[in-house]
């Protein structure tokens, strides 16, 4: 893949997230009054250890999910711009897949479909399809981060586009077979779906292997930068999961802190690795 072809992915992230931000701004005024009603109608709080802990001490706040959707889309925009500026003329296979990880954040906009049904009377079928898209991009982001570490550890593949297509096909086969409840959602406005616990454990296993792969890269390449990239990958993964499932004001702030620090470690250290190449 040439630099020009690769940079299209970065620009796609900028364009797509900018469009989603405009869409959110256009809909916020209409959605905001509906948030308390649909938050109260939620069947459960989000899953996860930290979310369960926060749920014991803090009640859900209807506005938080919308704020986290905005934050997720802004994250895609900001990271895509930073990567394009920093790596526009630098060949670094890891950064392509990290940019795809960042791109997956923008599809959190699908979560507004739960309160949006109050405006446009969306059918459960549309909510199910939207949730499958959400599941796809969450898993796609995790796998993209994992593939980034595999390239760092020494994978030599010239046809990176084929790797991306392979990932898409594999995840489509998984995400579009998961049963989704088109009538119920949690307080983060994520529709409920089956095998969510298994899904969460699979992601954790992948991110552990991701960290180990970056550590292997640090040893095999003889540079400590990859140790910091490993730390950054753990921070962005757990920060992402906290942000996506936040339903109280206590959660988004540490989540955003983890995302900012983790992203800085990944982008800055990878830039150091490839600075003189």
KEVEX-19153 format. One record per residue (C-alpha): z, x, y; residue in three letters; residue number from 1. Coordinates in Angstrom, 3 decimals. Each point is the difference from the previous one (the first is absolute). Example, Ala and Ser with C-alpha at 12.3 -4.5 7.8 and 13.67 -1.06 7.14 Angstrom:
BEGIN
{atom {7.800,12.300,-4.500},'ALA',1} {atom {-0.660,1.370,3.440},'SER',2} 
This chain:
BEGIN
{atom {0.000,0.000,0.000},'UNK',1} {atom {-1.019,1.426,3.371},'UNK',2} {atom {2.327,0.054,2.986},'UNK',3} {atom {-2.112,-2.647,1.750},'UNK',4} {atom {0.256,-2.321,-2.994},'UNK',5} {atom {3.728,0.592,-0.357},'UNK',6} {atom {0.626,-0.629,3.699},'UNK',7} {atom {-1.467,-3.484,-0.423},'UNK',8} {atom {3.152,-0.919,-1.934},'UNK',9} {atom {2.170,1.135,2.913},'UNK',10} {atom {-2.102,-1.968,2.479},'UNK',11} {atom {0.063,-3.044,-2.277},'UNK',12} {atom {3.793,0.089,0.119},'UNK',13} {atom {-0.069,0.109,3.803},'UNK',14} {atom {-2.518,-2.828,0.295},'UNK',15} {atom {1.602,-2.261,-2.593},'UNK',16} {atom {3.550,0.390,1.288},'UNK',17} {atom {-1.141,-0.550,3.598},'UNK',18} {atom {-1.676,-3.267,-1.046},'UNK',19} {atom {3.120,-1.111,-1.862},'UNK',20} {atom {2.187,0.757,3.011},'UNK',21} {atom {-2.210,-2.200,2.182},'UNK',22} {atom {0.160,-2.747,-2.624},'UNK',23} {atom {3.782,0.207,-0.159},'UNK',24} {atom {0.272,-0.143,3.781},'UNK',25} {atom {-2.214,-3.089,0.046},'UNK',26} {atom {2.079,-1.775,-2.661},'UNK',27} {atom {3.535,1.059,0.924},'UNK',28} {atom {0.540,-2.699,2.602},'UNK',29} {atom {-0.905,-2.700,-2.529},'UNK',30} {atom {1.798,1.564,-2.948},'UNK',31} {atom {3.309,0.808,1.671},'UNK',32} {atom {1.314,-3.601,0.210},'UNK',33} {atom {-0.766,-0.469,-3.726},'UNK',34} {atom {1.910,3.049,-1.225},'UNK',35} {atom {3.497,-1.584,-0.243},'UNK',36} {atom {-1.322,-2.933,-2.043},'UNK',37} {atom {-1.848,2.171,-2.503},'UNK',38} {atom {2.817,2.541,-0.204},'UNK',39} {atom {2.444,-2.777,-0.841},'UNK',40} {atom {-2.400,-1.300,-2.662},'UNK',41} {atom {-0.144,3.413,-1.704},'UNK',42} {atom {1.100,-0.070,-3.619},'UNK',43} {atom {1.743,3.387,0.010},'UNK',44} {atom {0.693,3.246,1.856},'UNK',45} {atom {-2.238,3.046,-0.719},'UNK',46} {atom {0.704,2.055,-3.114},'UNK',47} {atom {1.244,3.584,0.030},'UNK',48} {atom {3.339,1.833,0.078},'UNK',49} {atom {0.107,0.625,3.752},'UNK',50} {atom {-1.267,-3.506,0.769},'UNK',51} {atom {2.656,-1.540,-2.252},'UNK',52} {atom {2.684,2.126,1.647},'UNK',53} {atom {-1.146,-0.997,3.488},'UNK',54} {atom {-0.182,-3.631,-1.123},'UNK',55} {atom {3.716,0.006,-0.800},'UNK',56} {atom {0.980,0.839,3.550},'UNK',57} {atom {-2.857,-1.300,2.146},'UNK',58} {atom {-1.764,-3.344,0.089},'UNK',59} {atom {-3.785,-0.145,0.134},'UNK',60} {atom {-1.644,-0.128,3.431},'UNK',61} {atom {-3.287,-1.995,0.081},'UNK',62} {atom {-1.642,2.269,2.603},'UNK',63} {atom {0.533,3.244,-1.946},'UNK',64} {atom {-2.878,-0.431,-2.507},'UNK',65} {atom {-2.470,-0.568,2.826},'UNK',66} {atom {1.303,3.068,1.820},'UNK',67} {atom {-0.359,2.104,-3.163},'UNK',68} {atom {-3.577,-1.213,-0.455},'UNK',69} {atom {-0.746,1.172,3.548},'UNK',70} {atom {1.720,3.330,-0.764},'UNK',71} {atom {-2.013,0.467,-3.197},'UNK',72} {atom {-3.331,-0.601,1.726},'UNK',73} {atom {0.969,2.287,2.894},'UNK',74} {atom {0.909,2.646,-2.570},'UNK',75} {atom {-3.545,-0.085,-1.395},'UNK',76} {atom {-1.458,0.276,3.506},'UNK',77} {atom {2.265,2.858,1.089},'UNK',78} {atom {-0.295,2.061,-3.191},'UNK',79} {atom {-3.782,-0.464,-0.208},'UNK',80} {atom {-0.392,1.255,3.574},'UNK',81} {atom {2.284,2.995,-0.589},'UNK',82} {atom {-1.805,0.947,-3.216},'UNK',83} {atom {-3.430,-0.314,1.610},'UNK',84} {atom {1.051,2.247,2.894},'UNK',85} {atom {1.738,2.559,-2.220},'UNK',86} {atom {-2.454,0.159,-2.913},'UNK',87} {atom {-3.341,-1.048,1.464},'UNK',88} {atom {-1.512,3.407,-0.792},'UNK',89} {atom {2.347,1.059,-2.791},'UNK',90} {atom {-0.737,-0.595,-3.673},'UNK',91} {atom {3.247,-1.069,-1.659},'UNK',92} {atom {-0.259,-2.344,-3.004},'UNK',93} {atom {3.703,-0.896,0.158},'UNK',94} {atom {-0.304,-1.429,3.505},'UNK',95} {atom {-2.823,-2.371,-1.006},'UNK',96} {atom {2.215,-1.693,-2.567},'UNK',97} {atom {2.990,-0.001,2.320},'UNK',98} {atom {-2.180,-1.789,2.562},'UNK',99} {atom {-0.772,-2.624,-2.674},'UNK',100} {atom {3.733,-0.371,-0.536},'UNK',101} {atom {0.368,-0.623,3.739},'UNK',102} {atom {-2.977,-2.392,-0.020},'UNK',103} {atom {1.722,-2.184,-2.607},'UNK',104} {atom {2.734,-0.833,2.542},'UNK',105} {atom {-2.365,-2.080,2.109},'UNK',106} {atom {-0.426,-2.557,-2.794},'UNK',107} {atom {3.616,-1.074,0.431},'UNK',108} {atom {-1.557,-2.444,2.439},'UNK',109} {atom {-0.559,-2.192,-3.062},'UNK',110} {atom {3.716,-0.883,0.135},'UNK',111} {atom {-0.526,-2.236,3.018},'UNK',112} {atom {-1.839,-2.417,-2.302},'UNK',113} {atom {3.314,-1.631,-0.980},'UNK',114} {atom {0.831,-1.304,3.513},'UNK',115} {atom {-3.716,-0.221,0.808},'UNK',116} {atom {-0.352,-2.841,-2.508},'UNK',117} {atom {1.953,-2.105,2.482},'UNK',118} {atom {-2.811,0.380,2.515},'UNK',119} {atom {-3.089,-0.247,-2.164},'UNK',120} {atom {1.283,-1.751,-3.157},'UNK',121} {atom {-1.020,2.868,-2.242},'UNK',122} {atom {-0.268,-0.903,-3.665},'UNK',123} {atom {2.179,1.718,-2.637},'UNK',124} {atom {-3.204,1.527,-1.397},'UNK',125} {atom {-0.551,1.924,3.242},'UNK',126} {atom {3.616,1.155,-0.013},'UNK',127} {atom {-0.389,1.211,-3.583},'UNK',128} {atom {-3.191,1.900,0.813},'UNK',129} {atom {1.608,1.477,3.107},'UNK',130} {atom {3.035,1.130,-1.998},'UNK',131} {atom {-2.218,1.656,-2.600},'UNK',132} {atom {-1.660,1.910,2.843},'UNK',133} {atom {3.443,0.999,1.266},'UNK',134} {atom {1.063,1.196,-3.464},'UNK',135} {atom {-3.263,1.912,-0.351},'UNK',136} {atom {0.425,1.939,3.223},'UNK',137} {atom {3.678,0.752,-0.580},'UNK',138} {atom {-0.834,1.502,-3.388},'UNK',139} {atom {-3.131,1.633,1.417},'UNK',140} {atom {2.122,1.747,2.641},'UNK',141} {atom {2.409,1.350,-2.609},'UNK',142} {atom {-2.802,1.238,-2.257},'UNK',143} {atom {-1.827,1.578,2.965},'UNK',144} {atom {3.154,1.949,0.882},'UNK',145} {atom {0.283,1.061,-3.639},'UNK',146} {atom {-3.652,1.163,-0.124},'UNK',147} {atom {0.606,1.990,3.175},'UNK',148} {atom {2.685,1.986,-1.833},'UNK',149} {atom {-2.268,0.526,-3.015},'UNK',150} {atom {-2.631,1.601,2.251},'UNK',151} {atom {2.697,2.223,1.485},'UNK',152} {atom {1.073,1.062,-3.495},'UNK',153} {atom {-3.483,1.277,-0.770},'UNK',154} {atom {-2.328,-2.861,-0.949},'UNK',155} {atom {-3.583,1.093,0.719},'UNK',156} {atom {-2.205,-3.045,0.554},'UNK',157} {atom {-2.936,0.147,2.375},'UNK',158} {atom {-0.899,-3.692,-0.251},'UNK',159} {atom {3.055,-1.418,1.750},'UNK',160} {atom {-1.825,-3.264,0.602},'UNK',161} {atom {-0.164,-0.553,-3.756},'UNK',162} {atom {3.758,0.562,-0.242},'UNK',163} {atom {0.550,-2.693,2.639},'UNK',164} {atom {-2.319,-2.433,-1.822},'UNK',165} {atom {1.795,0.715,-3.272},'UNK',166} {atom {3.369,-0.739,1.616},'UNK',167} {atom {-1.298,-3.255,1.458},'UNK',168} {atom {-1.379,-1.226,-3.334},'UNK',169} {atom {3.185,0.894,-1.909},'UNK',170} {atom {2.309,-1.687,2.508},'UNK',171} {atom {-2.208,-3.093,0.245},'UNK',172} {atom {0.378,-0.471,-3.749},'UNK',173} {atom {3.788,0.076,0.374},'UNK',174} {atom {0.671,-1.814,3.264},'UNK',175} {atom {-2.320,-2.952,-0.576},'UNK',176} {atom {1.621,-0.820,-3.344},'UNK',177} {atom {3.573,-0.210,1.306},'UNK',178} {atom {1.198,-3.637,0.133},'UNK',179} {atom {0.781,-1.098,3.567},'UNK',180} {atom {2.009,-3.005,1.144},'UNK',181} {atom {-2.069,-1.674,2.715},'UNK',182} {atom {2.860,-2.266,1.112},'UNK',183} {atom {2.987,2.347,0.437},'UNK',184} {atom {0.744,3.087,2.068},'UNK',185} {atom {2.947,2.207,0.909},'UNK',186} {atom {1.466,0.582,3.463},'UNK',187} {atom {-2.425,2.862,0.678},'UNK',188} {atom {-2.801,-2.616,-0.386},'UNK',189} {atom {-1.295,1.604,-3.188},'UNK',190} {atom {-1.104,-2.528,-2.593},'UNK',191} {atom {1.924,0.324,-3.260},'UNK',192} {atom {-1.834,1.545,-2.951},'UNK',193} {atom {0.752,0.912,-3.607},'UNK',194} {atom {0.951,3.456,-1.289},'UNK',195} {atom {1.284,1.029,3.444},'UNK',196} {atom {2.796,2.105,-1.538},'UNK',197} {atom {-2.467,1.768,-2.306},'UNK',198} {atom {-2.324,0.496,2.967},'UNK',199} {atom {2.827,1.606,1.986},'UNK',200} {atom {1.002,2.357,-2.809},'UNK',201} {atom {-3.620,1.051,-0.561},'UNK',202} {atom {-0.269,0.933,3.685},'UNK',203} {atom {3.225,2.026,-0.164},'UNK',204} {atom {-1.273,1.922,-3.022},'UNK',205} {atom {-3.243,0.755,1.836},'UNK',206} {atom {1.780,1.238,3.110},'UNK',207} {atom {2.297,2.261,-2.067},'UNK',208} {atom {-3.069,1.549,-1.632},'UNK',209} {atom {-1.560,0.301,3.467},'UNK',210} {atom {2.946,2.026,1.267},'UNK',211} {atom {-0.078,2.197,-3.091},'UNK',212} {atom {-3.737,0.632,0.424},'UNK',213} {atom {0.504,1.188,3.571},'UNK',214} {atom {2.772,2.301,-1.219},'UNK',215} {atom {-2.371,1.390,-2.630},'UNK',216} {atom {-2.522,0.590,2.796},'UNK',217} {atom {2.675,1.887,1.961},'UNK',218} {atom {0.586,2.287,-2.990},'UNK',219} {atom {-3.649,0.475,-1.033},'UNK',220} {atom {-1.262,0.594,3.539},'UNK',221} {atom {2.992,2.012,1.098},'UNK',222} {atom {0.746,-2.021,3.137},'UNK',223} {atom {3.165,-1.822,0.953},'UNK',224} {atom {-1.962,-2.502,2.063},'UNK',225} {atom {-0.607,-2.132,-3.071},'UNK',226} {atom {3.749,-0.319,-0.551},'UNK',227} {atom {0.239,-1.725,3.359},'UNK',228} {atom {-3.042,-2.130,-0.878},'UNK',229} {atom {1.843,-1.053,-3.173},'UNK',230} {atom {2.988,-1.040,2.086},'UNK',231} {atom {-2.304,-1.798,2.423},'UNK',232} {atom {-1.670,-1.930,-2.815},'UNK',233} {atom {3.372,-1.292,-1.208},'UNK',234} {atom {0.999,-1.003,3.524},'UNK',235} {atom {-3.217,-1.903,0.754},'UNK',236} {atom {0.109,-1.796,-3.351},'UNK',237} {atom {3.580,-1.235,0.282},'UNK',238} {atom {-0.403,-0.643,3.728},'UNK',239} {atom {-3.062,-2.121,-0.768},'UNK',240} {atom {1.837,-2.076,-2.592},'UNK',241} {atom {2.927,-0.585,2.348},'UNK',242} {atom {-2.316,-1.053,2.816},'UNK',243} {atom {-2.056,-2.378,-2.130},'UNK',244} {atom {3.066,-1.801,-1.359},'UNK',245} {atom {2.099,-0.082,3.160},'UNK',246} {atom {1.405,-3.391,1.004},'UNK',247} {atom {2.858,1.140,2.242},'UNK',248} {atom {0.170,2.278,3.045},'UNK',249} {atom {2.108,2.560,-1.886},'UNK',250} {atom {-2.887,1.092,-2.245},'UNK',251} {atom {-3.109,0.718,2.156},'UNK',252} {atom {1.562,2.774,2.080},'UNK',253} {atom {0.903,2.384,-2.861},'UNK',254} {atom {-3.306,-0.948,-1.647},'UNK',255} {atom {-1.993,1.000,3.083},'UNK',256} {atom {2.062,3.181,0.336},'UNK',257} {atom {-0.858,0.982,-3.573},'UNK',258} {atom {-3.682,-0.799,0.570},'UNK',259} {atom {-0.210,2.010,3.218},'UNK',260} {atom {1.780,3.068,-1.412},'UNK',261} {atom {-1.870,-0.161,-3.314},'UNK',262} {atom {-3.378,-0.382,1.680},'UNK',263} {atom {0.707,2.900,2.340},'UNK',264} {atom {0.966,2.227,-2.936},'UNK',265} {atom {-3.140,-0.880,-1.964},'UNK',266} {atom {-2.520,0.277,2.827},'UNK',267} {atom {1.491,3.067,1.686},'UNK',268} {atom {0.579,1.953,-3.235},'UNK',269} {atom {-3.438,-0.786,-1.417},'UNK',270} {atom {-1.473,1.089,3.324},'UNK',271} {atom {1.867,3.293,-0.382},'UNK',272} {atom {-1.314,0.450,-3.553},'UNK',273} {atom {-3.635,-0.454,1.045},'UNK',274} {atom {0.260,1.494,3.488},'UNK',275} {atom {-1.565,3.342,-0.943},'UNK',276} {atom {-2.392,-1.227,-2.668},'UNK',277} 
